[in-house]
């Protein structure tokens, strides 16, 4: 019997030991996975903790990439979770990790298993639509092009138009290739109209199991017009005077009509235009249109469909924001023949030519020595190209050699570095002692044309009150012509226009400059003569252009240097073209009047082959609608096929290594040698090592065999740069496949991480939150909504909490395009809780459980010239049950409002498009402001209702004026606001919204809103929002009660805490014996516990130092407890 009992106890002890273990083991997880899919991971576990969480993670060498978690029950079990595999680089070096955590201690896991050697491969099945149109016409068919990849011998593809209820129309096809690109024509039903539609592309196997899917939201169906014209993908940047091919697509219901395209300037004036008769009832035409002669960034295209008798415009389309620029550098400055010898204490006129593509640019001219700037002068220069003269002071103390001039251009938005610089060395300064009366001509021309006038500039000094200057043109016999004028006492500069007689010709002429006193004309008081002047005939030379021995046999895809001689009697433009029956390629250059020789590099098309080609050289008067001046044609040019040699190579050349930000556009120049048609992919990754890194931007181009250099615009638009980033070029097969082509070396450059400034690049709104959301610290996150169809630049920079954050923007949308806005926010929100499980910030929380103020605050400032339609708001998102996908309202408290008289439509209980606008009452909040509760029922983004709380006191009196640049402060107790709103809603006599104190706050956010132009109730047009706003500081509370010293018993006596304020540590000391261990807890002022220390030394006079180096500066509450004895103090960390 004793043996049996012993055996029984042994078994029970073994069972209890097993039950006391904590283990987790993955069951045969796949070792090869596809990028951008989900993988089911099954695991067995054992836990002796009552509340345990299991985490399954997908990792690379740098850490966690994705994870899935699941609460597991006490004891043992088996669970399966779906683990997302992100769109990471294909290859090895990945791993799984399984961990168990106790809900009471997230600091370390209670069980861990790692499985390495996981490989990521490309997807076996995928489908992706390629740039489908987002606006379609009811009753038409839309071509949807898509790429697909499948591991099935036979598969089925479906393309669908859907609304919220399901499928509206579809088209399908069978595919038997493993990859390819197809186009299917999707019918748009005639009875569909409005927004909220989507496309869906699906790939199925023969058993009709789904293999892959791609959805695109935000599709609009418009009513089909019988007469319709649209501009198809026109270039948005063109070169001055170049010919631009514009394709127009049209439909019509009359026999004869005309399709017209034109350029327009900012004033709305029509510029160059072309039109053509169209007889088909639907089709497209391409017209070649000459770009404007002046640079600018505010041109537009206008397309019109005009009736056959030209008496009716049937349809029209305008595309704005067209940029016209000069060929060559976008920004340059060049000084024109500045004097190399100057006089101390005088002014020198410096003439310079410039080109700029910025709307506001400043030019600086400086006089310098070896130590830096001595004097300077600056002025604003206009967009485009031009010439200016600035008068530069030469210091009176300067003397000798070693001086220089410097010319620079600066953007008005960035004074840190110049956008172009020119330096001219070797300037000499002579003594400033001058004769009391002198006259000097400044660089007069030594060759002049008979019968014309010549401008003669001269400097003078006179000590007489009334002096006259004479400028003469002379031959050996004396004066031929002259001009004179009175000059002022002292020194100065003047320009006279001196006539050259029309009957003079040849050499032996001279200029003479003299000063005379008005009281004595018998002799001059100063004279200068300049000999050696030549007079040429005024007969106009003919205009001509002649190519010099151009090659008659060329290679497809290569560049050919064409040298030509020219003679011009005016400034003009030269064009060199390669042609068959039509122009194929061309290159142009602006030339000055006179004669000369130039060489231009002309591209031979890659698809040209055989004979029958020609060159054409032409001169045009670009100042007179490009009137033709001269032409030469060279025929019988033969194109030979390019014969590739050597090996496939890529090289990154002449590319900036400046740091990058989210939204940076970087021109990457690739020098290549290709033996076959290939795709060059340029990508940027967030680590200097490609393996395991994230691709944060890419661009690719397909090219025929050949060797050349091509520039690609790479945009960082798919994630955040790392500390070091890798830009690399990879070579792939051409066509529909993406097989890798081996090259000797993958070229790359490394670039650093920029200052964090984000540049918006038109990413779709559905992805914006995930693309741009940033952790600012202490529970604060940035968040973004940018409307589809937004036009205009946006930049922003959000520093960590406690530092300034700013948003700079220009909304360029117009009324006709509908309401477009962005909401850029700093928030605390329930959906961020999973990102920081170490702190409970209380979101969401029911209103009834909040018995303390929710004090929010903000301080900020608008930059000068900010204005237009916009707001600053504090917004609360309140839900019925804590779920943002369920019933919810947004409560928007305006703290700055520039929207005109919008309240009237609420006061009048207006209904527009099934939305009802009511003013349900007013109240005065505890910040002293009286708020109108302006309710929209329902809201425009799925809300049960949307509330705008607008105090009349903050509405800007003149919505068309610039914003104030004064500091803006706001303090809003959102608990007080919401309590008052609920009371007013309950008392409202009309339709009620059933919001009450059981509803929950899911998030609070400070928001900058920039809206497109609109009219207020008086019909006054309020322009679109533009400018820059900076948050100097902001505050959003956690939804937990802040701690105060009154919340605790003050019973621990003789306690000393020092120093206070403290820096990296503080010490506590007490003068009593304690019966239990001492617990020291440190809280932030809003109630978050940030440190706990236990001390078992309970003896008299005990002291202990608490280290706080990891904590940020600010106010803290320390609570010291021993059994029932407790004391609380406030401490300040500095």
CORLIN-V98625 format. One record per residue. N is the residue number from 0. RES is the residue in one letter. PHI is phi in radians with two decimals (NA if undefined). Layout:
BEGIN
N|RES|PHI  N|RES|PHI
END
This chain:
BEGIN
0|X|NA  1|X|-1.10  2|X|-1.17  3|X|-1.11  4|X|-1.09  5|X|-1.09  6|X|-1.12  7|X|-1.08  8|X|-1.12  9|X|-1.13  10|X|-1.11  11|X|-1.06  12|X|-1.12  13|X|-1.15  14|X|-1.10  15|X|-1.10  16|X|-1.16  17|X|-1.11  18|X|-1.14  19|X|-1.44  20|X|-1.42  21|X|-2.19  22|X|-2.42  23|X|-2.57  24|X|-2.44  25|X|-1.35  26|X|-1.82  27|X|0.81  28|X|-1.21  29|X|-1.15  30|X|-1.62  31|X|-2.21  32|X|-2.29  33|X|-1.71  34|X|-1.11  35|X|1.15  36|X|-2.30  37|X|-1.99  38|X|-2.16  39|X|-1.39  40|X|-1.99  41|X|-1.71  42|X|-2.47  43|X|-1.71  44|X|-2.52  45|X|-2.42  46|X|-2.52  47|X|-1.89  48|X|-1.83  49|X|-1.14  50|X|-2.20  51|X|-2.22  52|X|-2.08  53|X|-1.78  54|X|-2.11  55|X|-2.01  56|X|-2.22  57|X|-1.91  58|X|-2.31  59|X|-2.12  60|X|-1.12  61|X|-1.55  62|X|2.36  63|X|-1.23  64|X|-1.86  65|X|-2.48  66|X|-2.69  67|X|-2.36  68|X|-2.27  69|X|-2.72  70|X|-1.24  71|X|-2.10  72|X|-1.43  73|X|-1.03  74|X|1.89  75|X|-2.14  76|X|-3.12  77|X|-2.27  78|X|-2.35  79|X|-2.12  80|X|-2.13  81|X|-1.73  82|X|-1.75  83|X|-1.26  84|X|-1.78  85|X|-1.30  86|X|-1.45  87|X|-1.79  88|X|-1.12  89|X|-1.23  90|X|2.57  91|X|-1.69  92|X|1.62  93|X|-1.79  94|X|-2.68  95|X|-1.83  96|X|-2.42  97|X|-2.02  98|X|-2.47  99|X|-1.91  100|X|-2.27  101|X|-1.39  102|X|-1.18  103|X|-1.70  104|X|-2.64  105|X|-1.59  106|X|-1.20  107|X|-2.58  108|X|-1.34  109|X|-1.72  110|X|-2.83  111|X|-2.51  112|X|-2.38  113|X|-2.05  114|X|-2.18  115|X|-1.74  116|X|1.32  117|X|-1.54  118|X|-1.95  119|X|-1.82  120|X|-2.04  121|X|-1.17  122|X|-1.12  123|X|-1.39  124|X|-2.41  125|X|-2.68  126|X|-2.61  127|X|-2.57  128|X|-1.33  129|X|-1.88  130|X|0.80  131|X|-1.26  132|X|-1.17  133|X|-1.59  134|X|-2.20  135|X|-2.25  136|X|-1.82  137|X|-1.04  138|X|1.44  139|X|-2.06  140|X|-1.88  141|X|-2.09  142|X|-1.37  143|X|-1.93  144|X|-1.71  145|X|-2.55  146|X|-1.70  147|X|-2.42  148|X|-2.51  149|X|-2.59  150|X|-1.76  151|X|-1.65  152|X|-1.18  153|X|-2.54  154|X|-2.52  155|X|-2.14  156|X|-1.96  157|X|-2.23  158|X|-2.04  159|X|-2.27  160|X|-1.76  161|X|-2.24  162|X|-2.07  163|X|-1.11  164|X|-1.48  165|X|2.50  166|X|-1.24  167|X|-1.85  168|X|-2.67  169|X|-2.69  170|X|-2.49  171|X|-2.43  172|X|-2.79  173|X|-1.74  174|X|-2.11  175|X|-2.08  176|X|-1.50  177|X|-1.35  178|X|-2.75  179|X|2.89  180|X|-2.21  181|X|-2.24  182|X|-2.23  183|X|-2.07  184|X|-1.67  185|X|-1.63  186|X|-1.29  187|X|-1.80  188|X|-1.03  189|X|-1.24  190|X|-1.67  191|X|-1.62  192|X|-2.84  193|X|2.01  194|X|-1.87  195|X|1.52  196|X|-1.59  197|X|-2.63  198|X|-1.77  199|X|-2.40  200|X|-1.97  201|X|-2.29  202|X|-2.13  203|X|-2.15  204|X|-1.48  205|X|-1.25  206|X|-1.61  207|X|1.14  208|X|-1.49  209|X|-1.23  210|X|-1.75  211|X|-2.82  212|X|-2.63  213|X|-2.46  214|X|-2.00  215|X|-2.27  216|X|-1.56  217|X|1.36  218|X|-1.61  219|X|-1.97  220|X|-1.89  221|X|-1.92  222|X|-1.22  223|X|-1.28  224|X|-1.55  225|X|-1.11  226|X|-2.17  227|X|-2.59  228|X|-2.48  229|X|-2.52  230|X|-1.61  231|X|-1.70  232|X|0.78  233|X|-1.34  234|X|-1.19  235|X|-1.65  236|X|-2.29  237|X|-2.29  238|X|-1.70  239|X|-0.83  240|X|1.35  241|X|-1.36  242|X|-1.51  243|X|-2.02  244|X|-1.46  245|X|-2.07  246|X|-1.71  247|X|-2.03  248|X|-1.88  249|X|-2.56  250|X|-2.33  251|X|-2.71  252|X|-2.12  253|X|-2.11  254|X|-1.14  255|X|-2.22  256|X|-2.59  257|X|-2.16  258|X|-1.74  259|X|-2.16  260|X|-2.34  261|X|-2.57  262|X|-1.56  263|X|-2.28  264|X|-1.66  265|X|-1.11  266|X|-1.39  267|X|1.56  268|X|-1.27  269|X|-1.30  270|X|-1.94  271|X|-1.01  272|X|-2.51  273|X|-2.42  274|X|-2.52  275|X|-2.57  276|X|-1.28  277|X|-2.10  278|X|-1.93  279|X|-1.17  280|X|-1.34  281|X|-2.72  282|X|2.90  283|X|-2.52  284|X|-2.38  285|X|-2.11  286|X|-2.07  287|X|-1.72  288|X|-2.09  289|X|-1.40  290|X|-1.20  291|X|-1.02  292|X|-1.46  293|X|-1.99  294|X|-1.29  295|X|2.93  296|X|-2.08  297|X|-2.28  298|X|-1.47  299|X|-2.58  300|X|-1.70  301|X|-2.28  302|X|-1.90  303|X|-2.37  304|X|-1.86  305|X|-2.05  306|X|-1.09  307|X|-1.05  308|X|-1.68  309|X|1.06  310|X|-1.86  311|X|-2.62  312|X|-1.55  313|X|-1.40  314|X|-2.83  315|X|-2.64  316|X|-2.48  317|X|-2.16  318|X|-2.07  319|X|-1.71  320|X|1.31  321|X|-1.44  322|X|-1.78  323|X|-1.98  324|X|-2.30  325|X|-1.49  326|X|-1.32  327|X|1.77  328|X|-1.02  329|X|-1.37  330|X|-2.42  331|X|-2.72  332|X|-2.56  333|X|-2.42  334|X|-1.32  335|X|-1.81  336|X|0.79  337|X|-1.20  338|X|-1.15  339|X|-1.60  340|X|-2.19  341|X|-2.26  342|X|-1.89  343|X|-1.01  344|X|1.39  345|X|-1.98  346|X|-1.83  347|X|-2.11  348|X|-1.40  349|X|-1.94  350|X|-1.67  351|X|-2.47  352|X|-1.75  353|X|-2.53  354|X|-2.42  355|X|-2.53  356|X|-1.85  357|X|-1.85  358|X|-1.22  359|X|-2.30  360|X|-2.29  361|X|-2.08  362|X|-1.79  363|X|-2.08  364|X|-2.02  365|X|-2.24  366|X|-1.87  367|X|-2.33  368|X|-2.10  369|X|-1.12  370|X|-1.54  371|X|2.35  372|X|-1.25  373|X|-1.85  374|X|-2.46  375|X|-2.65  376|X|-2.51  377|X|-2.48  378|X|-2.78  379|X|-1.30  380|X|-2.09  381|X|-1.42  382|X|-0.99  383|X|1.85  384|X|-2.10  385|X|-3.12  386|X|-2.41  387|X|-2.47  388|X|-2.20  389|X|-2.09  390|X|-1.64  391|X|-1.78  392|X|-1.32  393|X|-1.70  394|X|-1.04  395|X|-1.16  396|X|-1.55  397|X|-1.33  398|X|-2.90  399|X|1.83  400|X|-1.87  401|X|1.53  402|X|-1.68  403|X|-2.65  404|X|-1.81  405|X|-2.39  406|X|-2.05  407|X|-2.43  408|X|-1.95  409|X|-2.27  410|X|-1.34  411|X|-1.19  412|X|-1.69  413|X|-2.64  414|X|-1.58  415|X|-1.19  416|X|-2.41  417|X|-1.28  418|X|-1.65  419|X|-2.88  420|X|-2.47  421|X|-2.28  422|X|-2.08  423|X|-2.18  424|X|-1.61  425|X|1.34  426|X|-1.59  427|X|-1.95  428|X|-1.93  429|X|-1.79  430|X|-1.05  431|X|-1.59  432|X|-1.31  433|X|-2.22  434|X|-1.14  435|X|-1.12  436|X|-2.36  437|X|-2.68  438|X|-2.54  439|X|-2.44  440|X|-1.35  441|X|-1.85  442|X|0.82  443|X|-1.23  444|X|-1.18  445|X|-1.65  446|X|-2.23  447|X|-2.28  448|X|-1.83  449|X|-1.03  450|X|1.39  451|X|-2.06  452|X|-1.86  453|X|-2.15  454|X|-1.39  455|X|-1.99  456|X|-1.69  457|X|-2.45  458|X|-1.79  459|X|-2.50  460|X|-2.42  461|X|-2.47  462|X|-1.86  463|X|-1.82  464|X|-1.23  465|X|-2.28  466|X|-2.32  467|X|-2.08  468|X|-1.83  469|X|-2.12  470|X|-2.09  471|X|-2.23  472|X|-1.90  473|X|-2.35  474|X|-2.07  475|X|-1.15  476|X|-1.57  477|X|2.36  478|X|-1.26  479|X|-1.85  480|X|-2.46  481|X|-2.69  482|X|-2.58  483|X|-2.50  484|X|-2.86  485|X|-1.28  486|X|-2.14  487|X|-1.44  488|X|-0.99  489|X|1.87  490|X|-2.09  491|X|-3.11  492|X|-2.44  493|X|-2.49  494|X|-2.23  495|X|-1.93  496|X|-1.72  497|X|-1.70  498|X|-1.29  499|X|-1.83  500|X|-1.01  501|X|-1.35  502|X|-1.72  503|X|-1.66  504|X|-2.87  505|X|1.93  506|X|-1.92  507|X|1.55  508|X|-1.70  509|X|-2.65  510|X|-1.85  511|X|-2.38  512|X|-2.09  513|X|-2.45  514|X|-1.94  515|X|-2.25  516|X|-1.39  517|X|-1.19  518|X|-1.72  519|X|-2.66  520|X|-1.63  521|X|-1.29  522|X|-2.60  523|X|-1.32  524|X|-1.69  525|X|-2.84  526|X|-2.50  527|X|-2.38  528|X|-2.08  529|X|-2.19  530|X|-1.63  531|X|1.38  532|X|-1.61  533|X|-1.97  534|X|-1.91  535|X|-1.86  536|X|-1.15  537|X|-1.58  538|X|-1.20  539|X|-1.20  540|X|-1.37  541|X|-1.25  542|X|-1.68  543|X|-2.63  544|X|-2.52  545|X|-2.46  546|X|-1.32  547|X|-1.84  548|X|0.84  549|X|-1.19  550|X|-1.19  551|X|-1.64  552|X|-2.22  553|X|-2.28  554|X|-1.91  555|X|-1.01  556|X|1.43  557|X|-1.65  558|X|-1.80  559|X|-2.13  560|X|-1.42  561|X|-1.92  562|X|-1.71  563|X|-2.47  564|X|-1.74  565|X|-2.52  566|X|-2.34  567|X|-2.42  568|X|-1.76  569|X|-2.52  570|X|-1.16  571|X|-2.73  572|X|-2.06  573|X|-1.79  574|X|-2.13  575|X|-2.04  576|X|-2.21  577|X|-1.92  578|X|-2.37  579|X|-1.97  580|X|-1.17  581|X|-2.16  582|X|-1.17  583|X|-1.85  584|X|-2.44  585|X|-2.69  586|X|-2.50  587|X|-2.39  588|X|-2.70  589|X|-1.44  590|X|-2.10  591|X|-1.63  592|X|-0.99  593|X|2.22  594|X|-2.19  595|X|3.09  596|X|-2.29  597|X|-2.31  598|X|-2.25  599|X|-2.13  600|X|-1.68  601|X|-1.86  602|X|-1.40  603|X|-1.66  604|X|-1.00  605|X|-1.17  606|X|-1.67  607|X|-1.36  608|X|-2.86  609|X|1.71  610|X|-1.74  611|X|1.54  612|X|-1.70  613|X|-2.65  614|X|-1.82  615|X|-2.40  616|X|-2.03  617|X|-2.43  618|X|-2.00  619|X|-2.33  620|X|-1.47  621|X|-1.30  622|X|-1.64  623|X|-2.46  624|X|0.95  625|X|0.97  626|X|-1.09  627|X|-1.24  628|X|-2.05  629|X|-2.86  630|X|-2.53  631|X|-2.39  632|X|-2.03  633|X|-2.13  634|X|-1.77  635|X|1.04  636|X|-1.63  637|X|-1.93  638|X|-1.92  639|X|-1.74  640|X|-1.19  641|X|-1.26  642|X|-1.85  643|X|-1.17  644|X|-2.40  645|X|1.36  646|X|-2.38  647|X|-1.18  648|X|-2.47  649|X|-2.29  650|X|-2.57  651|X|-1.55  652|X|-2.24  653|X|0.80  654|X|-2.13  655|X|-1.12  656|X|-1.90  657|X|-1.05  658|X|-1.05  659|X|-2.09  660|X|-2.15  661|X|-1.17  662|X|1.80  663|X|-1.09  664|X|-1.85  665|X|-2.15  666|X|-1.34  667|X|-1.87  668|X|-1.69  669|X|-1.99  670|X|-1.62  671|X|-2.34  672|X|-2.31  673|X|-2.05  674|X|-1.60  675|X|-2.70  676|X|-1.04  677|X|-2.51  678|X|-1.90  679|X|-1.74  680|X|-1.80  681|X|-1.89  682|X|-2.33  683|X|-2.09  684|X|-2.12  685|X|-1.51  686|X|-2.67  687|X|-1.26  688|X|-1.83  689|X|-1.17  690|X|-1.08  691|X|1.39  692|X|-1.56  693|X|-1.86  694|X|-1.38  695|X|-2.02  696|X|3.01  697|X|-2.73  698|X|-2.67  699|X|-2.49  700|X|-2.54  701|X|-1.79  702|X|-2.31  703|X|-1.36  704|X|-0.99  705|X|2.72  706|X|-2.38  707|X|-2.98  708|X|-2.15  709|X|-2.25  710|X|-1.79  711|X|-2.09  712|X|-1.59  713|X|-1.63  714|X|-2.01  715|X|-1.43  716|X|-2.37  717|X|-2.43  718|X|2.55  719|X|-1.77  720|X|-1.09  721|X|-1.52  722|X|-1.09  723|X|-2.25  724|X|-2.22  725|X|-2.01  726|X|-1.76  727|X|-2.38  728|X|-2.10  729|X|-2.20  730|X|-1.89  731|X|-2.25  732|X|-1.12  733|X|-1.38  734|X|1.36  735|X|-1.53  736|X|-1.61  737|X|-2.26  738|X|-1.23  739|X|-1.26  740|X|-1.83  741|X|-1.24  742|X|-2.28  743|X|-0.99  744|X|-2.70  745|X|-1.37  746|X|-1.30  747|X|-2.70  748|X|-2.28  749|X|-1.88  750|X|-2.28  751|X|-1.48  752|X|-1.62  753|X|-1.35  754|X|-1.47  755|X|1.60  756|X|-1.22  757|X|-1.65  758|X|-1.97  759|X|-1.27  760|X|-2.11  761|X|1.41  762|X|-1.11  763|X|-1.12  764|X|-1.10  765|X|-1.09  766|X|-1.80  767|X|-1.11  768|X|-1.03  769|X|-1.27  770|X|-1.28  771|X|-1.98  772|X|-1.13  773|X|-2.24  774|X|-1.44  775|X|-1.66  776|X|1.72  777|X|0.96  778|X|1.52  779|X|-1.51  780|X|-2.38  781|X|-1.48  782|X|-2.69  783|X|-2.43  784|X|-2.25  785|X|-2.22  786|X|-1.13  787|X|-1.02  788|X|1.56  789|X|-1.01  790|X|-2.11  791|X|2.14  792|X|-1.35  793|X|-2.41  794|X|-2.29  795|X|-2.71  796|X|-2.53  797|X|-1.95  798|X|-1.44  799|X|-1.08  800|X|-0.92  801|X|1.76  802|X|-2.01  803|X|-1.11  804|X|-2.32  805|X|-2.44  806|X|-2.33  807|X|-2.16  808|X|-2.79  809|X|-2.58  810|X|-1.37  811|X|-1.84  812|X|-1.32  813|X|-2.09  814|X|-0.96  815|X|-1.06  816|X|-1.57  817|X|1.45  818|X|-1.29  819|X|-2.26  820|X|-2.61  821|X|-2.09  822|X|-2.13  823|X|-1.90  824|X|-2.28  825|X|-2.03  826|X|-2.48  827|X|-2.10  828|X|-2.63  829|X|-1.06  830|X|-1.30  831|X|-1.61  832|X|-1.04  833|X|-1.17  834|X|-1.42  835|X|-2.51  836|X|-1.42  837|X|-1.40  838|X|-2.27  839|X|-1.64  840|X|-1.66  841|X|1.55  842|X|-1.64  843|X|-1.46  844|X|-2.53  845|X|-1.17  846|X|-1.04  847|X|-1.17  848|X|-1.62  849|X|-1.84  850|X|-1.93  851|X|-2.54  852|X|-1.11  853|X|-1.97  854|X|-1.39  855|X|-1.92  856|X|-2.61  857|X|-2.71  858|X|-2.31  859|X|-2.80  860|X|-2.75  861|X|-1.48  862|X|-1.40  863|X|-0.98  864|X|1.21  865|X|-1.34  866|X|3.14  867|X|1.54  868|X|-1.31  869|X|-3.08  870|X|-2.62  871|X|-2.12  872|X|-2.33  873|X|-1.89  874|X|-2.08  875|X|-1.94  876|X|-1.77  877|X|-2.11  878|X|-2.09  879|X|-1.24  880|X|-2.39  881|X|1.51  882|X|-1.92  883|X|-1.19  884|X|-1.50  885|X|-1.70  886|X|-1.15  887|X|-2.64  888|X|-2.33  889|X|-2.01  890|X|-1.98  891|X|-1.87  892|X|-1.69  893|X|-1.37  894|X|-1.94  895|X|-2.63  896|X|-2.45  897|X|-2.22  898|X|-2.36  899|X|1.31  900|X|-1.55  901|X|-1.42  902|X|-1.14  903|X|-1.04  904|X|-1.18  905|X|-1.36  906|X|-1.05  907|X|-1.60  908|X|0.88  909|X|-1.36  910|X|-2.14  911|X|-2.40  912|X|0.90  913|X|1.17  914|X|-1.99  915|X|-1.83  916|X|-1.92  917|X|-2.24  918|X|-1.70  919|X|-1.63  920|X|2.42  921|X|-2.42  922|X|-2.69  923|X|-1.83  924|X|-1.43  925|X|-1.30  926|X|-1.63  927|X|1.57  928|X|-1.60  929|X|-1.72  930|X|-1.86  931|X|-1.53  932|X|-1.67  933|X|-1.76  934|X|-1.84  935|X|-1.91  936|X|-2.26  937|X|-1.39  938|X|-1.29  939|X|-1.54  940|X|-2.14  941|X|1.54  942|X|-1.29  943|X|-1.00  944|X|-2.70  945|X|-2.17  946|X|-1.93  947|X|-1.92  948|X|-1.83  949|X|-2.10  950|X|-1.28  951|X|-0.97  952|X|-1.17  953|X|-1.80  954|X|-1.24  955|X|-1.15  956|X|-1.11  957|X|-2.06  958|X|-1.22  959|X|-1.61  960|X|-1.46  961|X|-1.14  962|X|-1.17  963|X|-1.15  964|X|-1.78  965|X|-1.18  966|X|-1.08  967|X|-1.83  968|X|-2.12  969|X|-2.54  970|X|-2.34  971|X|-2.32  972|X|-1.54  973|X|-1.22  974|X|-1.15  975|X|-1.11  976|X|-1.06  977|X|-1.21  978|X|-1.03  979|X|-1.13  980|X|-1.12  981|X|-1.05  982|X|-1.12  983|X|-1.18  984|X|-1.12  985|X|-1.15  986|X|-1.53  987|X|-1.20  988|X|-1.36  989|X|-1.56  990|X|-1.04  991|X|-1.86  992|X|-1.82  993|X|-1.45  994|X|-1.40  995|X|-2.56  996|X|-1.37  997|X|-1.49  998|X|-1.20  999|X|-2.10  1000|X|-1.48  1001|X|-1.59  1002|X|-2.95  1003|X|-2.23  1004|X|-2.68  1005|X|-1.55  1006|X|-2.29  1007|X|-1.75  1008|X|-2.05  1009|X|-2.07  1010|X|-2.03  1011|X|-1.39  1012|X|-1.03  1013|X|-2.86  1014|X|-1.76  1015|X|-1.57  1016|X|-1.15  1017|X|-1.55  1018|X|1.42  1019|X|-1.34  1020|X|-1.36  1021|X|-1.75  1022|X|-1.16  1023|X|-1.11  1024|X|-1.16  1025|X|-2.79  1026|X|2.36  1027|X|-2.53  1028|X|-2.12  1029|X|-2.06  1030|X|-1.37  1031|X|-1.31  1032|X|-2.78  1033|X|-2.75  1034|X|-2.52  1035|X|-2.33  1036|X|-1.39  1037|X|-1.27  1038|X|-1.57  1039|X|-2.26  1040|X|-1.23  1041|X|-1.19  1042|X|-1.53  1043|X|-2.30  1044|X|-1.15  1045|X|-1.33  1046|X|-1.39  1047|X|-2.28  1048|X|-1.28  1049|X|-1.85  1050|X|-2.22  1051|X|-1.46  1052|X|-1.70  1053|X|0.99  1054|X|-1.66  1055|X|-2.10  1056|X|-2.20  1057|X|-2.62  1058|X|-1.33  1059|X|-2.58  1060|X|-1.21  1061|X|-2.16  1062|X|-1.99  1063|X|-1.74  1064|X|-2.86  1065|X|-2.45  1066|X|-2.14  1067|X|-2.02  1068|X|-2.62  1069|X|-2.34  1070|X|-1.94  1071|X|-2.66  1072|X|-1.49  1073|X|-2.01  1074|X|-1.48  1075|X|-2.24  1076|X|-1.07  1077|X|-1.70  1078|X|-2.01  1079|X|-1.92  1080|X|-2.09  1081|X|-2.06  1082|X|-2.09  1083|X|-1.29  1084|X|-1.16  1085|X|-1.68  1086|X|1.74  1087|X|-1.45  1088|X|-1.39  1089|X|-2.01  1090|X|-2.82  1091|X|-2.42  1092|X|-2.33  1093|X|-1.91  1094|X|-2.30  1095|X|-1.49  1096|X|-1.41  1097|X|-1.82  1098|X|-1.29  1099|X|-1.04  1100|X|1.31  1101|X|-1.20  1102|X|-2.37  1103|X|-2.66  1104|X|-1.75  1105|X|-1.86  1106|X|-1.45  1107|X|-2.33  1108|X|-1.04  1109|X|-1.44  1110|X|-1.59  1111|X|-1.37  1112|X|-1.20  1113|X|2.56  1114|X|-1.49  1115|X|-2.28  1116|X|-2.08  1117|X|-1.84  1118|X|-2.08  1119|X|-1.98  1120|X|-2.27  1121|X|-2.44  1122|X|1.07  1123|X|-1.56  1124|X|-1.62  1125|X|-2.70  1126|X|-2.55  1127|X|-2.20  1128|X|-2.37  1129|X|-1.67  1130|X|-2.26  1131|X|-2.09  1132|X|-1.67  1133|X|-2.16
END
